[in-house]
């Protein structure tokens, strides 16, 4: 390659980069607004050169520490957030190691209690169905007599445990 080709290629790339940067700046700040700002700065530099030079020196020399501090602060916040998330995830993982066996034990106990209650219910229903007497809605005891008749016992009003035979029915009416 000839030196002229390299030089012209570098100039073309630099020109393209400047054009790209100008387009991006134009998207953020419109050219008329930017021109107004340039005119104000130029006007201040012309009218008060001592104040303008003071502000430029202060901004120039203070910009690097301010940017370094902003970078440090944002990095510190990012590291602390990441550390907090990792710390939380670690302890949540440890807590999960206790939670899973605890849930297994409580689930097992609840299952056993439910099985016990269900078995008790079915056993009581089975036994109740096989009893030779039943209790109707008015708290009367109905039983089958020895001759195949239904005998109804009704509790006396005294509150004691005495029952009297209320009626005997030849046929069972259910």
ROSE-4610 file (N, C-alpha, C; in Angstrom, 1 decimal, always signed):
// ROSE-4610
residu = [X/X/X/X/X/X/X/X/X/X/X/X/X/X/X/X/X/X/X/X/X/X/X/X/X/X/X/X/X/X/X/X/X/X/X/X/X/X/X/X/X/X/X/X/X/X/X/X/X/X/X/X/X/X/X/X/X/X/X/X/X/X/X/X/X/X/X/X/X/X/X/X/X/X/X/X/X/X/X/X/X/X/X/X/X/X/X/X/X/X/X/X/X/X/X/X/X/X/X/X/X/X/X/X/X/X/X/X/X/X/X/X/X/X/X/X/X/X/X/X/X/X/X/X/X/X/X/X/X/X/X/X/X/X/X/X/X/X/X/X/X/X/X/X/X/X/X/X/X/X/X/X/X/X/X/X/X/X/X/X/X/X/X/X/X/X/X/X/X/X/X/X/X/X/X/X/X/X/X/X/X/X/X/X/X/X/X/X/X/X/X/X/X/X/X/X/X/X/X/X/X/X/X/X/X/X/X/X/X/X/X/X/X/X/X/X/X/X/X/X/X/X/X/X/X/X/X/X/X/X/X/X/X/X/X/X/X/X/X/X/X/X/X/X/X/X/X/X/X/X/X/X/X/X/X/X/X/X/X/X/X/X/X/X/X/X/X/X/X/X/X/X/X/X/X/X/X/X/X/X/X/X/X/X/X/X/X/X/X/X/X/X/X/X/X/X/X/X/X/X/X/X/X/X/X/X/X/X/X/X/X/X/X/X/X/X/X/X/X/X/X/X/X/X/X/X/X/X/X/X/X/X/X/X/X/X/X/X/X/X/X/X/X/X/X/X/X/X/X/X/X/X/X/X/X/X/X/X/X/X/X/X/X/X/X/X/X/X/X/X/X/X/X/X/X/X/X/X/X/X/X/X/X/X/X/X/X/X/X/X/X/X/X/X/X/X/X/X/X/X/X/X/X/X/X/X/X/X/X/X/X/X/X/X/X/X/X/X/X/X/X/X/X/X/X/X/X/X/X/X/X/X/X/X/X/X/X/X/X/X/X/X/X/X/X/X/X/X/X/X/X/X/X/X/X/X/X/X/X/X/X/X/X/X/X/X/X/X/X/X/X/X/X/X/X/X/X/X/X/X/X/X/X/X/X/X/X/X/X/X/X/X/X/X/X/X/X/X/X/X/X/X/X/X/X/X/X/X/X/X/X/X/X/X/X/X/X/X/X/X/X/X]
num = [1/1/1/2/2/2/3/3/3/4/4/4/5/5/5/6/6/6/7/7/7/8/8/8/9/9/9/10/10/10/11/11/11/12/12/12/13/13/13/14/14/14/15/15/15/16/16/16/17/17/17/18/18/18/19/19/19/20/20/20/21/21/21/22/22/22/23/23/23/24/24/24/25/25/25/26/26/26/27/27/27/28/28/28/29/29/29/30/30/30/31/31/31/32/32/32/33/33/33/34/34/34/35/35/35/36/36/36/37/37/37/38/38/38/39/39/39/40/40/40/41/41/41/42/42/42/43/43/43/44/44/44/45/45/45/46/46/46/47/47/47/48/48/48/49/49/49/50/50/50/51/51/51/52/52/52/53/53/53/54/54/54/55/55/55/56/56/56/57/57/57/58/58/58/59/59/59/60/60/60/61/61/61/62/62/62/63/63/63/64/64/64/65/65/65/66/66/66/67/67/67/68/68/68/69/69/69/70/70/70/71/71/71/72/72/72/73/73/73/74/74/74/75/75/75/76/76/76/77/77/77/78/78/78/79/79/79/80/80/80/81/81/81/82/82/82/83/83/83/84/84/84/85/85/85/86/86/86/87/87/87/88/88/88/89/89/89/90/90/90/91/91/91/92/92/92/93/93/93/94/94/94/95/95/95/96/96/96/97/97/97/98/98/98/99/99/99/100/100/100/101/101/101/102/102/102/103/103/103/104/104/104/105/105/105/106/106/106/107/107/107/108/108/108/109/109/109/110/110/110/111/111/111/112/112/112/113/113/113/114/114/114/115/115/115/116/116/116/117/117/117/118/118/118/119/119/119/120/120/120/121/121/121/122/122/122/123/123/123/124/124/124/125/125/125/126/126/126/127/127/127/128/128/128/129/129/129/130/130/130/131/131/131/132/132/132/133/133/133/134/134/134/135/135/135/136/136/136/137/137/137/138/138/138/139/139/139/140/140/140/141/141/141/142/142/142/143/143/143/144/144/144/145/145/145/146/146/146/147/147/147/148/148/148/149/149/149/150/150/150/151/151/151/152/152/152/153/153/153/154/154/154/155/155/155/156/156/156/157/157/157/158/158/158/159/159/159/160/160/160/161/161/161/162/162/162/163/163/163/164/164/164/165/165/165/166/166/166/167/167/167/168/168/168/169/169/169/170/170/170/171/171/171/172/172/172/173/173/173/174/174/174]
x = [+0.8/+0.0/+0.9/+0.4/+1.1/+0.7/+1.7/+1.4/+0.2/+0.0/-1.1/-2.4/-2.5/-3.7/-4.1/-3.0/-3.2/-3.7/-3.0/-3.4/-4.8/-5.1/-6.5/-7.5/-7.2/-8.1/-8.4/-7.3/-7.4/-8.2/-8.0/-8.7/-10.2/-10.5/-11.9/-12.6/-11.9/-12.5/-12.7/-11.7/-11.8/-13.0/-13.2/-14.3/-15.6/-15.7/-16.9/-17.2/-16.2/-16.4/-16.9/-16.3/-16.8/-18.2/-18.6/-19.9/-20.9/-20.5/-21.3/-21.5/-20.5/-20.6/-21.4/-21.3/-22.1/-23.6/-23.9/-25.3/-25.9/-25.1/-25.5/-25.7/-24.8/-25.0/-26.3/-26.5/-27.7/-29.0/-28.9/-30.1/-30.4/-29.4/-29.5/-29.9/-29.1/-29.2/-29.4/-30.5/-30.7/-29.6/-29.2/-28.2/-28.6/-29.8/-30.1/-29.9/-30.2/-30.0/-28.5/-27.8/-26.4/-25.7/-26.2/-25.6/-25.8/-27.0/-27.3/-26.3/-26.1/-25.1/-23.7/-23.3/-22.0/-21.9/-22.9/-22.9/-22.9/-23.6/-23.5/-22.1/-21.5/-20.2/-19.2/-19.3/-18.4/-18.6/-19.9/-20.2/-19.6/-19.7/-19.2/-17.6/-17.0/-15.6/-15.1/-15.9/-15.5/-15.7/-16.8/-17.1/-16.4/-16.2/-15.5/-14.4/-13.3/-12.3/-11.7/-11.5/-10.9/-11.8/-13.1/-14.1/-14.1/-14.2/-14.3/-13.1/-11.9/-10.7/-10.7/-11.1/-11.2/-12.1/-13.3/-14.3/-13.7/-13.0/-12.5/-11.4/-10.5/-9.4/-10.0/-11.0/-11.6/-12.3/-13.1/-13.7/-12.7/-11.7/-10.7/-9.9/-9.5/-8.8/-9.7/-10.9/-11.8/-12.6/-12.6/-13.4/-12.9/-11.6/-11.0/-11.4/-11.1/-11.5/-13.0/-13.8/-15.3/-15.7/-15.2/-15.5/-15.0/-13.8/-13.3/-14.1/-14.6/-15.4/-16.8/-17.3/-18.6/-18.5/-17.3/-17.1/-16.9/-16.2/-16.0/-17.4/-18.2/-19.5/-20.4/-20.4/-21.3/-20.8/-19.5/-18.9/-19.2/-19.1/-19.3/-20.8/-21.7/-23.1/-23.4/-22.8/-23.0/-22.4/-21.2/-20.6/-21.4/-21.9/-22.7/-24.0/-24.7/-25.9/-25.7/-24.6/-24.3/-24.0/-23.2/-22.9/-24.1/-25.0/-26.2/-27.1/-27.1/-27.9/-27.3/-25.9/-25.3/-25.4/-25.2/-25.4/-26.8/-27.8/-29.2/-29.4/-28.9/-29.1/-28.4/-27.2/-26.5/-27.4/-27.9/-28.6/-30.0/-30.6/-31.8/-31.6/-30.4/-30.1/-29.9/-29.2/-29.1/-30.4/-31.3/-32.6/-33.4/-33.2/-33.9/-33.5/-32.2/-31.7/-32.5/-32.9/-33.7/-35.2/-35.7/-37.1/-37.5/-36.8/-37.2/-37.4/-36.5/-36.7/-37.9/-38.0/-39.1/-40.4/-40.5/-41.8/-42.0/-41.0/-41.2/-41.8/-41.2/-41.7/-43.1/-43.4/-44.8/-45.8/-45.4/-46.3/-46.5/-45.5/-45.7/-46.6/-46.4/-47.3/-48.7/-48.9/-50.3/-50.9/-50.1/-50.7/-51.1/-50.3/-50.6/-51.8/-51.9/-53.1/-54.4/-54.3/-55.4/-55.8/-54.8/-55.1/-55.8/-55.3/-55.9/-57.4/-57.6/-59.0/-59.9/-59.4/-60.2/-60.5/-59.5/-59.8/-60.7/-60.6/-61.5/-63.0/-63.1/-64.4/-65.0/-64.3/-64.8/-65.1/-64.3/-64.5/-65.8/-65.9/-67.1/-68.4/-68.3/-69.5/-69.8/-68.8/-69.0/-69.7/-69.1/-69.7/-71.1/-71.4/-72.7/-73.7/-73.3/-74.3/-74.6/-73.8/-74.0/-74.7/-74.9/-75.6/-77.0/-77.6/-79.0/-80.0/-79.5/-80.5/-79.9/-80.8/-80.4/-81.1/-80.7/-81.3/-81.9/-83.2/-83.8/-83.6/-84.1/-83.9/-84.5/-85.5/-86.1/-85.5/-84.3/-83.6/-84.3/-85.0/-85.7/-84.8/-84.7/-83.9/-84.9/-84.5/-85.3/-84.5/-85.1/-84.4/-85.3/-84.7/-85.5/-85.8/-87.0/-87.4/-87.1/-87.4/-87.1/-88.0/-89.2/-90.2/-90.1/-89.1/-89.0/-89.7/-90.3/-91.0/-90.0/-90.2/-89.4/-90.0/-89.1/-89.4/-88.8/-89.6/-89.1/-89.1/-88.0/-87.8/-87.7/-88.4/-88.3/-87.9/-87.0/-86.5/-87.6/-87.6/-88.6/-88.1/-89.0/-88.7/-87.8/-87.6/-86.9/-85.4/-84.9/-83.4/-82.6/-83.2/-82.5/-82.2/-81.8/-81.4/-82.5/-83.7/-84.8/-85.5/-85.8/-86.4/-87.7/-88.8/-90.0/-90.3/-91.0/-91.4/-92.5/-92.2/-93.2/-94.2/-93.6/-94.5/-93.8/-94.6/-94.1/-94.7/-93.9/-94.4/-94.2/-95.2/-95.1/-94.2/-94.2/-93.4/-92.4/-91.3/-90.3/-90.6/-90.7/-90.9/-89.7/-89.0/-87.8/-88.0]
y = [-1.2/+0.0/+1.2/+2.2/+3.4/+4.3/+5.1/+6.0/+6.9/+7.3/+8.2/+7.5/+6.2/+5.5/+5.3/+5.0/+4.9/+6.2/+7.3/+8.6/+9.0/+8.8/+9.2/+8.3/+7.0/+6.1/+6.5/+6.9/+7.3/+8.6/+9.5/+10.8/+10.5/+9.6/+9.3/+8.6/+7.8/+7.1/+8.2/+9.1/+10.1/+11.0/+11.4/+12.2/+11.5/+10.2/+9.4/+9.4/+9.3/+9.3/+10.6/+11.7/+13.0/+13.2/+12.8/+12.9/+12.1/+10.9/+10.1/+10.8/+11.3/+12.0/+13.2/+14.0/+15.2/+14.8/+13.7/+13.2/+12.9/+12.2/+11.8/+13.1/+14.0/+15.3/+16.0/+16.0/+16.7/+16.0/+14.7/+14.0/+14.5/+14.7/+15.1/+16.6/+17.4/+18.9/+19.4/+20.1/+20.6/+21.6/+21.8/+22.7/+24.2/+24.7/+26.0/+26.2/+25.3/+25.4/+25.4/+24.5/+24.4/+25.8/+26.4/+27.6/+28.7/+28.7/+29.7/+29.6/+28.4/+28.1/+28.6/+28.3/+28.7/+30.3/+30.9/+32.4/+33.0/+32.4/+32.9/+32.8/+31.6/+31.3/+32.3/+32.5/+33.4/+34.8/+35.2/+36.5/+36.8/+35.7/+35.9/+36.0/+35.1/+35.2/+36.5/+37.2/+38.5/+39.6/+39.5/+40.6/+40.5/+39.3/+39.1/+38.0/+38.4/+37.3/+36.8/+37.6/+37.1/+36.1/+36.4/+35.5/+34.2/+34.4/+33.2/+32.3/+32.9/+32.1/+31.3/+32.0/+31.4/+30.2/+30.3/+29.2/+28.1/+28.4/+27.4/+26.6/+27.3/+26.6/+25.7/+26.3/+25.5/+24.2/+24.4/+23.2/+22.2/+22.7/+21.8/+21.0/+21.7/+21.0/+20.2/+20.6/+19.9/+18.7/+18.7/+17.7/+16.3/+16.1/+14.8/+14.2/+15.0/+14.4/+14.2/+15.1/+14.9/+13.6/+13.4/+12.2/+10.9/+11.0/+9.9/+9.6/+10.6/+10.4/+9.8/+10.3/+9.8/+8.3/+8.0/+6.6/+5.7/+6.2/+5.5/+5.3/+6.3/+6.2/+5.2/+5.3/+4.4/+2.9/+2.8/+1.4/+0.9/+1.7/+1.3/+0.9/+1.6/+1.3/+0.0/-0.2/-1.4/-2.6/-2.5/-3.6/-3.9/-2.9/-3.1/-3.8/-3.4/-4.0/-5.5/-5.7/-7.1/-7.9/-7.3/-8.0/-8.3/-7.4/-7.6/-8.7/-8.7/-9.8/-11.1/-11.2/-12.5/-12.9/-11.9/-12.3/-12.8/-12.1/-12.6/-13.9/-14.2/-15.5/-16.6/-16.3/-17.3/-17.7/-16.7/-17.0/-17.6/-17.2/-17.8/-19.3/-19.6/-21.0/-21.8/-21.2/-21.9/-22.1/-21.1/-21.3/-22.3/-22.5/-23.5/-24.9/-25.0/-26.3/-26.7/-25.7/-26.1/-26.2/-25.4/-25.4/-26.7/-27.3/-28.5/-29.6/-30.0/-31.1/-30.8/-29.5/-29.1/-29.3/-28.9/-29.1/-30.6/-31.4/-32.9/-33.5/-33.0/-33.6/-33.1/-31.8/-31.3/-31.9/-32.1/-32.8/-34.2/-34.9/-36.3/-36.4/-35.5/-35.5/-35.2/-34.2/-33.8/-35.0/-35.7/-36.8/-37.9/-38.2/-39.2/-38.9/-37.6/-37.2/-37.3/-36.9/-37.0/-38.4/-39.3/-40.7/-41.3/-40.9/-41.3/-40.9/-39.6/-39.0/-39.7/-39.9/-40.5/-42.0/-42.7/-44.1/-44.1/-43.2/-43.2/-42.9/-42.0/-41.7/-42.9/-43.5/-44.7/-45.8/-46.0/-47.1/-46.8/-45.5/-45.2/-45.3/-44.9/-45.0/-46.5/-47.3/-48.8/-49.4/-49.0/-49.5/-49.0/-47.7/-47.1/-47.8/-48.1/-48.8/-50.2/-50.8/-52.2/-52.3/-51.1/-51.1/-51.5/-52.2/-52.7/-51.5/-50.3/-49.2/-48.0/-47.0/-45.7/-44.6/-43.4/-42.2/-41.3/-41.0/-40.2/-38.7/-37.8/-36.4/-35.8/-36.5/-35.9/-36.5/-37.1/-37.7/-38.9/-39.7/-40.9/-42.1/-43.1/-44.2/-45.3/-45.7/-46.7/-48.0/-49.1/-50.4/-51.5/-52.5/-53.7/-54.6/-54.9/-55.8/-57.2/-58.1/-59.5/-60.2/-59.6/-60.2/-59.5/-58.7/-58.1/-56.8/-56.3/-55.0/-54.0/-52.7/-51.6/-51.0/-50.8/-50.3/-48.9/-47.9/-46.5/-46.1/-45.7/-45.3/-43.8/-43.2/-41.7/-41.4/-40.4/-40.0/-39.3/-39.5/-38.8/-37.4/-36.6/-35.2/-34.8/-35.7/-35.5/-35.2/-35.4/-35.2/-36.4/-37.5/-38.7/-39.6/-40.8/-41.7/-42.7/-42.4/-43.4/-43.2/-44.3/-44.3/-45.1/-44.7/-45.4/-45.8/-46.9/-47.4/-46.5/-45.8/-44.8/-45.6/-46.4/-47.1/-48.3/-49.3/-50.4/-50.4/-50.5/-50.5/-51.9/-52.4/-53.7/-53.6/-52.5/-52.4/-51.2/-51.4/-50.3/-49.2/-48.0/-46.9/-46.0/-45.9/-45.1/-43.9]
z = [+0.0/+0.0/+0.0/-0.7/-0.8/+0.5/+0.9/+2.1/+1.8/+0.6/+0.3/+0.6/+0.2/+0.4/+1.9/+2.7/+4.1/+4.7/+4.3/+4.9/+4.5/+3.2/+2.8/+3.4/+3.6/+4.3/+5.8/+6.4/+7.8/+7.9/+7.0/+7.0/+6.7/+5.8/+5.5/+6.7/+7.4/+8.6/+9.7/+9.9/+10.9/+10.6/+9.3/+8.8/+9.1/+8.8/+9.1/+10.6/+11.4/+12.9/+13.4/+12.8/+13.2/+12.8/+11.6/+11.1/+12.0/+12.3/+13.2/+14.6/+15.2/+16.4/+16.3/+15.2/+15.0/+14.9/+14.3/+14.2/+15.6/+16.4/+17.7/+18.6/+18.5/+19.3/+18.8/+17.5/+16.9/+17.4/+17.7/+18.2/+19.6/+20.4/+21.8/+21.9/+21.3/+21.4/+20.0/+19.7/+18.4/+18.0/+16.7/+16.4/+16.7/+16.6/+17.1/+18.6/+19.4/+20.8/+21.1/+20.4/+20.6/+20.2/+19.1/+18.6/+19.6/+20.3/+21.3/+22.5/+22.9/+24.0/+23.6/+22.4/+21.9/+21.9/+21.5/+21.4/+22.8/+23.8/+25.2/+25.8/+25.5/+26.1/+25.4/+24.1/+23.4/+23.9/+24.1/+24.6/+26.0/+26.9/+28.2/+28.2/+27.3/+27.2/+26.7/+25.8/+25.3/+26.3/+27.0/+27.9/+29.3/+29.8/+31.1/+31.0/+30.4/+30.1/+31.4/+32.4/+33.7/+34.4/+34.5/+35.1/+34.3/+33.0/+32.1/+32.2/+32.3/+32.4/+33.8/+34.8/+36.1/+36.1/+35.5/+35.4/+34.6/+33.5/+32.6/+33.4/+34.1/+34.8/+35.9/+36.6/+37.7/+37.1/+36.0/+35.4/+34.9/+34.3/+33.7/+34.7/+35.8/+36.8/+37.8/+37.9/+38.9/+38.2/+36.9/+36.2/+36.4/+36.4/+36.6/+37.9/+39.0/+40.3/+40.5/+39.9/+40.0/+39.3/+38.1/+37.3/+38.0/+38.6/+39.3/+40.5/+41.3/+42.4/+42.0/+40.9/+40.4/+40.0/+39.4/+39.0/+40.2/+41.2/+42.5/+43.2/+43.3/+43.9/+43.2/+41.9/+41.2/+41.3/+41.2/+41.4/+42.8/+43.8/+45.2/+45.3/+44.8/+44.8/+44.1/+42.9/+42.2/+42.9/+43.5/+44.2/+45.5/+46.2/+47.4/+47.0/+45.9/+45.5/+45.1/+44.4/+44.0/+45.2/+46.1/+47.4/+48.2/+48.3/+49.0/+48.4/+47.1/+46.4/+46.7/+46.5/+46.7/+48.2/+49.1/+50.6/+50.8/+50.3/+50.5/+49.9/+48.7/+48.0/+48.8/+49.4/+50.2/+51.4/+52.1/+53.3/+53.0/+51.9/+51.5/+51.1/+50.5/+50.2/+51.5/+52.5/+53.8/+54.4/+54.4/+55.0/+54.3/+53.0/+52.2/+52.6/+53.0/+53.5/+54.8/+55.6/+56.7/+56.4/+55.4/+55.1/+54.5/+53.6/+52.9/+53.8/+54.7/+55.6/+56.6/+57.0/+57.9/+57.2/+55.9/+55.2/+55.0/+54.8/+54.6/+55.9/+57.0/+58.3/+58.6/+58.4/+58.6/+57.7/+56.4/+55.5/+55.9/+56.3/+56.8/+58.0/+58.9/+60.1/+59.7/+58.9/+58.5/+57.7/+56.9/+56.1/+57.1/+58.1/+59.1/+59.9/+60.3/+61.0/+60.2/+58.9/+58.0/+57.8/+57.6/+57.4/+58.7/+59.8/+61.1/+61.2/+60.9/+61.0/+59.9/+58.7/+57.7/+58.1/+58.6/+59.0/+60.1/+61.1/+62.2/+61.7/+60.8/+60.3/+59.6/+58.7/+58.0/+58.9/+60.0/+60.9/+61.7/+62.2/+62.9/+62.1/+60.8/+59.9/+59.7/+59.5/+59.4/+60.6/+61.8/+63.0/+63.3/+62.9/+63.1/+62.2/+61.0/+60.1/+60.6/+61.4/+61.9/+63.2/+63.9/+65.2/+65.0/+66.1/+66.0/+66.3/+66.5/+66.7/+66.0/+65.9/+65.3/+66.1/+65.9/+66.5/+65.4/+65.5/+64.5/+64.8/+64.0/+64.2/+65.5/+66.1/+67.4/+68.6/+68.5/+69.6/+70.2/+69.3/+69.7/+69.2/+70.0/+69.7/+69.1/+67.9/+67.2/+67.1/+67.5/+67.4/+67.0/+66.5/+66.1/+67.3/+67.5/+68.6/+68.3/+69.2/+69.0/+68.0/+67.9/+66.9/+65.6/+65.3/+64.0/+63.9/+65.0/+65.0/+65.4/+64.9/+65.3/+66.6/+67.5/+68.8/+68.9/+69.3/+69.4/+70.9/+71.4/+72.8/+72.8/+73.7/+73.9/+75.3/+75.4/+76.7/+77.5/+78.8/+79.7/+79.9/+80.3/+80.5/+81.7/+82.6/+83.8/+83.6/+82.5/+82.3/+82.7/+83.2/+83.6/+82.4/+82.7/+81.6/+81.3/+81.9/+81.7/+80.3/+79.7/+78.4/+78.5/+77.8/+77.8/+76.4/+76.2/+74.9/+74.4/+73.3/+72.7/+71.8/+71.0/+70.1/+69.5/+69.1/+68.3/+67.0/+66.0/+64.6/+64.0/+63.3/+62.7/+61.4/+60.7/+59.5/+59.8/+59.2/+59.3/+58.3/+58.7/+57.8/+57.9/+56.8/+56.8/+55.9]
